[in-house]
Amino acid sequence: MIIFLSRRLLMTIPTLFGVALIVFLLMRAIPGDVVTQLIGVGEDVSPERMDELRRIFGLDLPVHVQFWQWLTAALQGDLGSSLRTGRSIATDLMLRFPATLQLSAMSLGIALMLALPIGIVAARYRGRWPDYLGSAFVLIGLSVPGFFLGILLILLFSLRLGWLPPAGFVPLFEDPLESTRRMLLPSLSLGLILAAATTRIMRSAMLEVMERDFVRTARAKGLAERVVTMRHALRNALIPVVTVVGLQFGSLLGGTVIIEQVFSIPGVGRFALEGINLRDYPVVQGAVLLISAAFVFVNLLVDVLYALIDPRVRYG
């Protein structure tokens, strides 16, 4: 296991380097830069002044020189400063990452609380009304966009019923109850869609496992159907579910941009979106690098969970 983890950690180096390089080049391929965004349209600024501002921001240097300077600083833990505000990007990311992590974790929790029982029941009663209800839930969940579902939840639970606040964020350790209340609607917006995809995988995995010989043997011994399902079938069906959930959780960390914007959550996704709109290159590069590192870590954690769920899985 130690050798396997060491190899995987070494593989993250070229992965993160490739992500950083691609984002760096793509950002500079977008027309305009932070100077044009700061000056605005219609402002009477001489070309000499524009060139001076670009020299101040270091945008006059060749692209490969800019990338090398940023990379060497990033390897030392310095992600640079925002071209617009001058604030440390590492500091801003550390302030915003807990909001994104909380949103992703709550969304995943809601998804698992719904997907696991629905998928198990749908597989156990295949071809009967619980299975049809589960299929309808999957179809609706996969068809409705997250931002549209979020707007509907705001209209129902905030504006009409007044049960939950429509937007805003409170840090978890500052007021856990209020923080949970404000995160509930955005978490439902992401969690319901994630639950639909996970339910489909859970049902398929359970159906496959329940046709295997060891499940038939357990039934032949006279074990109750509940014991056969929960003790013998469920654990073996969890490996594909863990794979999908791990990938989706990694995607949640970087895919909360629209939901954070709809619910005014100061997370990493919203921070990156502001950087893209303002052509604030260091902000986007730092945010994407953090999300990529989190995604790689989640995938590594999923591989470790394989061995915990299924003792037959061994890494040499």
C-alpha positions as CSV (number, residue, x, y, z in Angstrom):
1,M,0.0,0.0,0.0
2,I,2.8,2.4,0.9
3,I,4.5,1.8,-2.5
4,F,1.2,2.3,-4.3
5,L,0.5,5.6,-2.5
6,S,4.1,6.8,-3.2
7,R,3.6,6.1,-6.9
8,R,0.3,7.9,-7.0
9,L,1.7,10.9,-5.2
10,L,4.5,11.1,-7.7
11,M,2.0,10.9,-10.6
12,T,0.3,14.0,-9.3
13,I,3.4,16.1,-10.2
14,P,3.0,15.9,-14.0
15,T,-0.7,16.0,-13.7
16,L,-0.7,19.3,-11.8
17,F,2.0,20.7,-14.0
18,G,-0.1,19.9,-17.1
19,V,-3.2,21.5,-15.6
20,A,-1.3,24.6,-14.7
21,L,0.3,24.9,-18.2
22,I,-3.1,24.4,-20.0
23,V,-4.9,27.0,-17.8
24,F,-2.0,29.4,-18.2
25,L,-2.1,29.2,-22.0
26,L,-5.9,29.3,-22.2
27,M,-6.2,32.4,-20.1
28,R,-3.8,34.2,-22.3
29,A,-5.6,33.1,-25.4
30,I,-8.7,35.0,-24.3
31,P,-8.9,38.4,-26.0
32,G,-8.1,41.3,-23.7
33,D,-6.3,41.4,-20.3
34,V,-6.6,42.8,-16.9
35,V,-5.5,46.3,-18.1
36,T,-8.4,46.6,-20.6
37,Q,-10.8,45.4,-17.9
38,L,-9.6,47.9,-15.3
39,I,-9.7,50.8,-17.7
40,G,-13.1,50.0,-19.1
41,V,-14.7,50.7,-22.4
42,G,-14.7,54.2,-23.8
43,E,-11.9,55.5,-21.5
44,D,-9.4,57.8,-23.2
45,V,-6.1,56.3,-22.2
46,S,-3.0,56.6,-24.4
47,P,-1.2,53.5,-25.7
48,E,1.9,54.5,-23.8
49,R,-0.1,54.4,-20.5
50,M,-1.5,51.0,-21.4
51,D,2.0,49.7,-22.1
52,E,3.2,51.1,-18.8
53,L,0.4,49.3,-16.9
54,R,1.2,46.1,-18.6
55,R,4.9,46.5,-17.6
56,I,3.7,47.0,-14.0
57,F,1.7,43.8,-14.1
58,G,4.5,41.9,-15.9
59,L,2.3,41.3,-18.9
60,D,4.9,42.6,-21.3
61,L,7.2,39.6,-20.7
62,P,7.2,36.6,-23.0
63,V,4.6,34.0,-22.1
64,H,7.2,31.3,-21.2
65,V,8.9,33.8,-18.9
66,Q,5.6,34.6,-17.2
67,F,4.8,30.9,-16.7
68,W,8.3,30.1,-15.3
69,Q,8.1,33.0,-12.9
70,W,4.7,31.9,-11.7
71,L,5.7,28.2,-11.5
72,T,8.8,28.8,-9.5
73,A,6.9,31.0,-7.0
74,A,4.1,28.4,-6.8
75,L,6.5,25.6,-5.9
76,Q,7.6,27.8,-3.0
77,G,3.9,28.1,-1.8
78,D,3.5,31.6,-3.3
79,L,0.5,31.7,-5.8
80,G,1.0,35.4,-6.3
81,S,-1.2,38.4,-5.8
82,S,-4.4,39.5,-7.5
83,L,-3.7,41.9,-10.3
84,R,-6.9,43.7,-9.4
85,T,-6.9,43.9,-5.6
86,G,-3.3,43.1,-4.8
87,R,-4.3,40.6,-2.1
88,S,-2.5,37.3,-1.6
89,I,-4.2,34.6,-3.7
90,A,-3.2,31.9,-1.3
91,T,-4.9,33.8,1.6
92,D,-8.1,34.4,-0.4
93,L,-8.3,30.7,-1.4
94,M,-7.8,29.5,2.2
95,L,-10.7,31.9,3.2
96,R,-13.0,30.7,0.4
97,F,-12.2,27.0,0.3
98,P,-14.1,26.0,3.5
99,A,-17.3,27.4,1.9
100,T,-16.8,25.2,-1.2
101,L,-15.8,22.2,0.9
102,Q,-18.9,22.6,3.2
103,L,-21.2,22.9,0.2
104,S,-19.7,19.9,-1.5
105,A,-19.7,17.8,1.6
106,M,-23.4,18.6,2.4
107,S,-24.4,17.9,-1.2
108,L,-22.6,14.6,-1.1
109,G,-24.3,13.7,2.2
110,I,-27.7,14.5,0.9
111,A,-27.0,12.5,-2.2
112,L,-25.9,9.4,-0.3
113,M,-28.8,9.6,2.1
114,L,-31.2,9.5,-0.8
115,A,-29.3,7.4,-3.4
116,L,-28.4,4.4,-1.3
117,P,-31.8,3.5,0.1
118,I,-33.6,4.3,-3.2
119,G,-31.1,2.2,-5.2
120,I,-31.3,-0.7,-2.8
121,V,-35.1,-0.7,-2.6
122,A,-35.4,-0.3,-6.4
123,A,-33.1,-3.3,-7.0
124,R,-34.8,-5.4,-4.4
125,Y,-38.3,-4.8,-5.9
126,R,-37.2,-4.8,-9.5
127,G,-40.1,-4.4,-11.9
128,R,-42.5,-3.3,-9.2
129,W,-43.8,0.2,-8.2
130,P,-40.8,1.1,-5.9
131,D,-38.5,0.4,-8.9
132,Y,-40.7,2.6,-11.1
133,L,-40.7,5.4,-8.5
134,G,-36.9,5.2,-8.3
135,S,-36.6,5.3,-12.1
136,A,-38.8,8.4,-12.2
137,F,-36.6,10.1,-9.6
138,V,-33.5,9.3,-11.6
139,L,-35.0,10.6,-14.8
140,I,-36.2,13.9,-13.2
141,G,-33.0,14.4,-11.3
142,L,-30.8,14.0,-14.4
143,S,-33.1,16.2,-16.6
144,V,-33.3,19.3,-14.3
145,P,-30.3,21.7,-14.4
146,G,-28.9,22.5,-10.9
147,F,-29.2,26.3,-11.2
148,F,-32.9,25.9,-12.3
149,L,-33.6,23.6,-9.4
150,G,-31.9,26.1,-7.1
151,I,-34.1,28.9,-8.3
152,L,-37.2,26.8,-7.7
153,L,-36.1,25.9,-4.2
154,I,-35.6,29.6,-3.5
155,L,-39.1,30.5,-4.7
156,L,-40.7,27.7,-2.7
157,F,-38.8,27.5,0.6
158,S,-37.6,31.1,0.9
159,L,-40.0,33.5,-0.8
160,R,-43.3,31.5,-0.5
161,L,-42.9,29.5,2.8
162,G,-40.2,31.6,4.4
163,W,-38.5,28.6,6.0
164,L,-34.9,29.1,4.8
165,P,-32.8,32.2,3.8
166,P,-32.5,32.6,0.0
167,A,-28.8,33.4,-0.1
168,G,-25.7,34.4,1.9
169,F,-23.1,32.5,3.9
170,V,-22.1,32.1,7.5
171,P,-18.9,30.3,8.4
172,L,-19.5,26.9,10.0
173,F,-17.4,27.4,13.1
174,E,-18.9,30.9,13.7
175,D,-22.6,29.7,13.9
176,P,-23.0,26.0,12.9
177,L,-26.9,26.1,13.0
178,E,-27.2,29.3,10.8
179,S,-24.4,28.1,8.5
180,T,-26.3,24.8,7.9
181,R,-29.6,26.7,7.3
182,R,-28.0,28.9,4.7
183,M,-26.2,26.0,3.0
184,L,-29.3,23.7,2.9
185,L,-30.9,25.0,-0.3
186,P,-27.7,25.1,-2.4
187,S,-26.7,21.7,-1.1
188,L,-30.1,20.4,-2.1
189,S,-29.7,21.9,-5.5
190,L,-26.5,19.9,-6.1
191,G,-27.3,16.9,-3.9
192,L,-30.6,16.0,-5.6
193,I,-28.9,15.8,-9.0
194,L,-26.0,13.9,-7.6
195,A,-28.4,11.5,-5.9
196,A,-30.1,10.8,-9.2
197,A,-26.9,9.7,-10.9
198,T,-25.8,7.7,-7.8
199,T,-29.1,6.0,-7.5
200,R,-28.8,4.6,-11.1
201,I,-25.3,3.2,-10.3
202,M,-26.5,1.8,-7.0
203,R,-29.4,0.0,-8.5
204,S,-27.4,-1.5,-11.4
205,A,-24.6,-2.7,-9.0
206,M,-27.1,-4.2,-6.6
207,L,-28.9,-6.1,-9.4
208,E,-25.6,-7.5,-10.7
209,V,-24.5,-8.6,-7.3
210,M,-27.8,-10.2,-6.3
211,E,-27.5,-12.6,-9.2
212,R,-24.2,-14.0,-8.1
213,D,-23.7,-17.4,-6.6
214,F,-22.8,-16.3,-3.0
215,V,-26.1,-14.4,-2.7
216,R,-28.0,-17.5,-3.9
217,T,-26.1,-19.5,-1.3
218,A,-27.0,-17.1,1.4
219,R,-30.7,-17.4,0.5
220,A,-30.4,-21.2,0.3
221,K,-29.2,-21.2,3.9
222,G,-32.5,-19.6,4.9
223,L,-31.2,-16.1,5.8
224,A,-33.7,-13.3,5.8
225,E,-33.9,-11.2,2.7
226,R,-32.9,-8.1,4.6
227,V,-29.7,-9.9,5.9
228,V,-28.9,-11.1,2.4
229,T,-29.3,-7.6,1.0
230,M,-27.5,-5.6,3.6
231,R,-24.8,-7.9,4.8
232,H,-23.8,-9.8,1.7
233,A,-25.0,-7.9,-1.4
234,L,-24.5,-4.3,-0.3
235,R,-20.8,-4.4,0.5
236,N,-19.9,-6.0,-2.8
237,A,-22.1,-3.5,-4.7
238,L,-20.4,-0.5,-3.1
239,I,-17.2,-0.5,-5.2
240,P,-18.6,1.0,-8.4
241,V,-20.7,3.4,-6.3
242,V,-17.5,4.6,-4.4
243,T,-15.8,5.1,-7.8
244,V,-18.7,7.3,-9.1
245,V,-19.2,9.2,-5.8
246,G,-15.4,9.9,-5.6
247,L,-15.3,11.3,-9.1
248,Q,-18.5,13.3,-8.5
249,F,-17.2,14.7,-5.2
250,G,-14.0,15.8,-7.0
251,S,-16.2,17.4,-9.7
252,L,-18.3,19.1,-7.0
253,L,-15.3,21.0,-5.6
254,G,-14.8,22.6,-9.0
255,G,-18.3,22.5,-10.3
256,T,-20.1,24.7,-7.7
257,V,-19.5,27.9,-9.7
258,I,-23.1,28.5,-10.8
259,I,-24.7,27.5,-7.5
260,E,-22.3,29.7,-5.6
261,Q,-23.2,32.5,-7.9
262,V,-27.0,31.9,-7.5
263,F,-26.8,31.7,-3.7
264,S,-24.1,34.3,-3.2
265,I,-21.6,31.9,-1.5
266,P,-18.0,33.2,-1.4
267,G,-16.4,30.0,-2.5
268,V,-13.5,29.0,-4.8
269,G,-15.7,28.6,-7.8
270,R,-17.2,32.1,-7.6
271,F,-13.7,33.4,-6.9
272,A,-12.4,31.8,-10.1
273,L,-15.4,33.1,-12.1
274,E,-14.6,36.6,-11.0
275,G,-11.0,36.1,-12.0
276,I,-12.0,34.9,-15.5
277,N,-14.4,37.9,-16.0
278,L,-11.7,40.4,-14.9
279,R,-8.8,38.5,-16.7
280,D,-7.1,38.2,-13.4
281,Y,-4.7,35.5,-14.4
282,P,-3.1,34.6,-11.1
283,V,-6.5,34.2,-9.4
284,V,-7.7,31.7,-12.0
285,Q,-4.4,29.8,-12.0
286,G,-4.4,29.5,-8.2
287,A,-8.0,28.5,-8.0
288,V,-7.7,25.8,-10.7
289,L,-4.5,24.5,-9.2
290,L,-6.2,24.1,-5.8
291,I,-9.3,22.4,-7.3
292,S,-7.1,20.0,-9.3
293,A,-5.0,19.1,-6.2
294,A,-8.3,18.4,-4.3
295,F,-9.6,16.3,-7.2
296,V,-6.3,14.2,-7.2
297,F,-6.5,13.7,-3.5
298,V,-10.1,12.5,-3.6
299,N,-9.2,10.0,-6.3
300,L,-6.4,8.7,-4.1
301,L,-8.8,8.4,-1.2
302,V,-11.2,6.4,-3.4
303,D,-8.4,3.9,-4.2
304,V,-7.7,3.5,-0.5
305,L,-11.4,2.9,0.2
306,Y,-11.4,0.1,-2.3
307,A,-9.2,-2.0,0.0
308,L,-11.3,-1.1,3.1
309,I,-14.6,-2.1,1.4
310,D,-13.3,-5.3,-0.3
311,P,-10.5,-7.2,1.5
312,R,-9.7,-8.9,-1.9
313,V,-8.3,-5.7,-3.3
314,R,-4.6,-5.4,-2.7
315,Y,-2.1,-2.9,-4.0
316,G,1.4,-4.0,-4.6
